């Protein structure tokens, strides 16, 4: 009985992991590949020696059995006979595109593809950006400066730990990306990383549902509205990763469920962690040691990849914001509203309110960008000289842990500290608080 249930579970997992489901979904959404009709050379499955850490899926099947022998796949995501016989009219509606960003490890631009449904392309491009680090670098400061500082700093705690758990699990499981063909790589930036679980699905689920968890009852809105927004945000990010050809259905479902498990842990501990970071005298030491230790663990799991840098960036940001929150609390600069004012309500949307919010955001982001640029310009050459590395090849230097880990930590911990501690004081000086 138990063995039968396990075998059935494994069978379902294998079915959901099959890349053909990704290819079919892309085909349904109007994404067409420009694959050659036959591959001239089989994939050896060996990593490129010039690209340390590059992961490639080993194709054990021949060209004829891509997709497990399903005859319908002869026309999925490729330029097959149906495409050749198609009248000129529909072709005019297609848009030839290339992936938006180069591969983060190899610099490869990827292969061009055809887009037949521009609305879905832009929708899922937006959805995948909702799970990218760059979105959170903009989203967290805006939330902190303009809406609710407490919610923002607690979200950053969840984001940093969630990303660490997800990326570390990837480097332990070591599953490669869905095979192409049949999958079309609409995005190639993360293509050289491992893929199980989807960390986009994890952050795209953890952040909206944690936002809902933190604000429901604290702000006035209905349960249905908050839950619908969180679920829609999460589903858009999750489905976008299948559309982009970056994850199988199984990897996205696993990321979604994994993030719920992380949220269940933080549901019980997040308030205690936040209070400890602010009030305990040993908090600065614990913050630095815990975040640096997690970064060392992440960097020891596998060879260099952008996933390790992203993890260190998130942990550095988390350490900087936690230290700044401790300083704000000790100096009496904490911006949290008193409990007697809860639940909070949105003020009337006036021109003055919008202008002040926009000014705060623009000035704050300018300060953060200037801080990041300055710290980056100083830190990388310093670390290269410290470890005897050529400073003219930054890309190669950053592939070494002794450069990348302290670089990410120093730069983004300072950025996080400036965001939470210095920028609000600047707003007060400029009468924008």
N, C-alpha and C positions, 0 to 999 in steps of 0.2 A: 504493500500500500504506500509506504513512505517512499520507496524507490521509484514507484510509478509517478508519484507527485513530483519528485525531484527531476525525473526524466522529462516530464511534461513541461516543467518550468524551464529546463535547459533548452528544450525544443522551441518554446515561445521566445526565449532570449535570442536564440540563433536566428529565428525568423525576423525579429525586430531589428537585429543587427545587419541584416542583408542590405547592401547598398542599393539594390534595385528599387527598394521602396522610396529611397531618396530621389533616385532618378525619375521614377514615375511621378512623384509629387512635383518635381521641377518641370517635367514635361507638361503636367496638368496646368501649372502656373505660367506656361509660355516661355520657359527657359530651354534653349536648344544649344547643344554643344557643336563645336566645329572640329570634331575628332576626324582623323583620317579613317578611311573605310577599313584599313587593316594596319595594324601596327607592324612596322618593318623589322622590329627587333624586340624580343620578349624582355620584360623587366627582370633584371637579375636579382632584384630585391636587396642589393647591397647598397649601403650608404655611400654617398660621394665622399671620397677621402678628403676633398678640399673643403667640405662643409661639416665640421664636427657637430655631432648632435642631431644631424638630419635624419628624420624618420621617413621611411618609405614602406608602403604596404607591399607585401610579397604576393604577386599574382600566381596562384597555383593552377588556375584554369587557363585554357586556351582561348583564342579569340572567339571560337564558335560557341563556348559555353559560358560567356559573360552573362550573368543574370540567372544562373542555374538552369540554363536550357530553355527558358521561356521564349517562345517564338515571337511574342509581341515586342521583345526588346530589340529586334533588328532595326526598329525605327525610333527607339527611345533616345532622345538627346543626341542624335547624330544626323549627318547630312546623308540620308538614305534615298532610296528610289522615290519615295513619296515626296520628299523635298524637291527632288530634281524635276518631278512632273508637275509641281504646283504652279499655277498661273502666276503671272508677274504681279497681279494686283495685290494679293496678300503679302508678297515679299516686301512691297514698299512700306508695309506697316511695321516691319521688323527693324530693330536697331541693333547694330553691331557694337558690342562693348567689350572692354577689357576689365579685369579686376581693378578696383579703385586704388589699392595700395600694393606695393611690392611685398613679396615674401620677406618676413622679418629676419630670417636667417640666411637665405641664399641670395636675396635681391631679385629673384625671378619675378617677372611681371605676369606670369600665367598665360593661359590661352584665351583667345577671344571667344565670345559666345553671342548668341542671338537672343534678344528680348522681344517677345511678342505682346507682352502685357506690361506697359510702362507703369501703370498704377501699382501693381503688385511689386514690381521691382523697387520703386521708391518707398512703398510701405514697408517692405521687409528690410530694405537698407536702413530705414529709420529704426526699425525694430532691433536690428543687430547693434546699432549704435547705442541703444538704451542699455546694453550690457557691456559696452566697452569702457575701459578705464577713463578715457578722455571725457565721456559724459559725466562720470561721477566727480571728476576734477572740477567741472563746472557746476554740477547740481548741488554738491554738498556746501560749497561756499555761499551759493545763492540762498539755500535753505537756512544756513546759519546767520547770514547778515540780514535777511529780510523777513523771515517767517518764524522760526523756532530754533534757538541755539541748542536747547536740550535734545530735541529730536535729532538734529544734525550730528552732534558729537556721539550720540549712541548709535546712530546708523553707521558711522565710520568704524566703530568698534566691530559691529557685525560684518561690515564689508571686508575689513582686513582679515578677520579670522575665517570668514567664509571662503575668501579667495585662497588663503593659505591651505585650508583643508582640501579644497577642490584641486588646486594645482599639485599639491603633494600626492593626492590620490592618483592623479594622472601619471605622475612619474613613477609610481609604484606598480600600477596596472600595466602601463605601456602599450595601450592599443593605438594603432595608427589610424589616420583619417580614412573615411570611405574611399574606395577605389575609384579612380578616374581613368578611363571610362568604367562603368556607365555614368557615374556622377559628374556633373559639370561643376567646376570650381569657380563659382561666382565671386568668392573671396579667397585669396591665397595668403593673406598676411600671417595667419596662424597655422598655415598648412603643414609646417614642419614640426609642430608640437604634437604631443599625444592627445587623445580625444576622449578618453573615458574617465570621469563623466564630463559633460558639457559645463564648463565654468561660466559660460554666458547664461546658460539656463539656471545655474545656481545663483549668480548675482542678480539675474533678471527676475528671479522668484524671491530671493531673500530680501532684497531691498524694498520692493513694493509692499510685500506682506509685513515686513518689519515696520515700515512706515505706517501701515494700517494699524498694526498692533500698538504702536507708540502714540498714535494720534487719536484713535477712537476713544471717546470719553474725555480726552484732553481738549479736543476741538469739537465744535458743534457741527455734526453732519450725521446722516443716517447710516446705519450699518450696511444696508444694501448698496448705497452709493460707494462707500469706502471699499467694500469687498469687490464690487464690480470693477472699480478702477484698478485695484491690485491684481485681480485675476486677468483682466484684459492686458495689462502691462506684461505680466508674466507670460501669457500665451503668445503675445506678439513676439517677444524675445525668443521663446522656445521654438516656435514655428519658423522664425527667420533663420535659425541655424541650420535647419533642414533645407530650406530654400537656398541658402548660400553654399550648400554642399559640404559643410564643415563637420556635420555630425549625423550619425544614424538615429533612427527613431528610439532605439534602446538607450543610447547615450544621453539623449535629451530627457527622456522619461526618468532615467537614473539621476541626472542633475537636478531635476525638479523635486524628486522625492528626497534626495540627499540634502538639499537646502532646507526642506521642511524639518528634517531631523536636526539640522544645525539651529534652526529657529526655535525648535522645542527646547533645546538646551538654553538658549539665550532668553527665552520667555521666563525662565526661573532665575537666571543669574545676572541679566543685563543691568538692572538697577543697582544691584550690589557691587558689580564691577565699576560702574560709573561713580558711585559714591566713594568707593575705595580709592579710585584714581584721584578724586578731588581732595579728599579729606585726610588720608593717611600720610603720616610723615615719611614713611618708607616708600610711598608710591612711585616717586621718580626713579628710584633704583630698580624697583620691580618692573616698571614700564620698560626701561631701557634693556634690562637683562632678558626679560621675556620676549620682547620683539626681536632682539638680536639673535637670541637662541633659536627662535622659530625660523629666522632667515637662514641661519647656518644649517638647520635641518633640511630646509627646502633646497639649498644649494648643494647638499651632499647626496641627494637622491639620484641624480643623473647628470649627464653631460650638459653643456651650456645650451640654453634656449631662452626665448623671450619670456616664457612662462615664469622662469625663475626671477627675471628682472621685474616682471609685473608683481610677483609676490613680494619681493623686497620693497618695491615702490609702495604697495598698499600697507605693508607693515611699518615702513618708515613714516608714511603719512599718519597712520594710527598712533605711532609713538609720539610724533610731534604734536598732534591735537590733544592727546591725553596729557602730555606735559604742560601744554598751554592751559588746559582746563584746570590743572592743579594750581598753576600760578594765578590764574584768574580768581579761583576760589580763595586762595590764601591772601590775596590782595583786596578782596571784596569787590572784584570787578565782574562777578558772575552775572549774566544777563537773564537768568531764569525768572519768569514771573512767579509771584507768591501763589501758594496753593489756594488761597482764598479767591483768586481771580479766575479759577477754573470753573466750568469749561470756557476755553477761549473762543472768541468769534472773530471772523474776518471783518476788518473795518470797512467802511464804505470806500469803494474804488473811486478815487478822485484823481484829477490830473496831477495835483501836487504829490499825492502818495506814489503814483506811478513814476513820476520824474525822480523823486528821492530814491526809490528802489533801483531804478535804472542807474542813477549816479553812483549809488553805493556799489552796485555790481560792477560797473565799468571801472571805477577807481580801484576797487578791491582786486579785480582780476589783473589790472595793470600792475599793481604792486606785486601780486603773486608771480606774474610772468617775468617781471624785472628781477625778482628774487631768484626764481628758477634759473634764468639766463646767467645771472651773476655767479650763483653757486656752481652751476655746471661749468662755466668758463674757468673757475678757480679749482674745482675739485678734481676733474679728470687729469689735467696736466700735473697737478700736485701728486696724485696717486701714481701716475706713470713715472714721474721722476723718483718717487719713493721706492718703487719696485723695479726700477731700471728697465722700463719698457719704452719703446719708441712712441713719443707723443703724437706723431703725425698719422698713425694708424689707429684712430679711436675705436673703430669697429672691432678690430682684432683685440685691442686691449680690453674692451668691455666684455669679451667672451671669457675672461679670467675672473674667478670668484674674488680674488684679492683686490680687483678694481671695481667690478660691477656691484658687489654687495655694499662696500662702504660708500660708493658713489650714490647709489640709490637711497641709502639710509640717510646720508648727510644732507643731500639736496632736498629730499621730500619730507624729512622730519623738520627741516628749517621752514619749508613752504607751509607745512601743516601748522607749525607753531606761529608763524606770521599771520596766517589766516584767522586763527582763533584768538590770539592775544594782541598782536600789534594793530591789525586792520581795524577792529572795533574802536580802539583808542584814537586812531586816525579819524574815524567817522565822528567821534565826539569832538575832536579838535576842529573839524570842518563843519560842525553843527549839522551833521547828517545822521546822527544816532537816533 
